[in-house]
Amino acid sequence: MIEKKYDISFLNEESINKILENAKLKSNSEEEIDRILEKARLCEGITPEEAAILLSVANEELLNKMFKIAKEVKERIYGKRIVMFAPLYVSNYCVNNCKYCGYQHCNNDLTRKKLTREELVEEVKALEKLGHKRIVLEAGEDPINCSIDYILIV
C-alpha cells in the first residue's frame, strides 16, 4: 500500500503561534475583552484571533463577564432550554494531531473510514428512528480524504 502524502500547508504553525502569543498579551486588557464580548453579544461573529484572546483569559472577573454574555447569546438563540445534538460521524481521516482527539493522524490503531452517500442516508435514518431531531456532522480535517468537496457532496 502506498502511503499518501498530506499537504498541510494550510496550517501555518508560525502564524498560529503568533496568534496565541498575541492573545496572551491582549487577554489581560479589559478594554479589548469588552470590545470582543460586545461584538459577540451582538452576534456579529468573532475572528480566530479574538477567539484566541477569549480562550486565554485568566482573570476571574473577565471570565464571569464572558460566561454571562455567552449565556445571554445562548438564550437569545435557543431560549431557556438545553439543546442536544446527535453526532453523525462522516469521516475520521485527519491530518492533525490534537491531543484530545481519537482522529489524530498519529493514531495508527484507528481504522480510517468515510461514509458513502448511501451509508450517510442509512445513518441519518437510524438517528431519526432513535428520535433525534438535531444532528451535528463530525469529521476530521483532511484535504485529501475528507475535503470540503466531499463534505458538500455527501
Secondary structure, 3 states (H helix, E strand, C coil): CCCCCCCCCCCCHHHHHHHHHHHHHHCCCHHHHHHHHHHHHCCCCCCHHHHHHHHCCCCHHHHHHHHHHHHHHHHHHHCCCCCCCEEEEEECCCCCCCCCCCCCCCCCCCCCCECCHHHHHHHHHHHHHCCCCCEEEEECCECCCECHHHHHHC
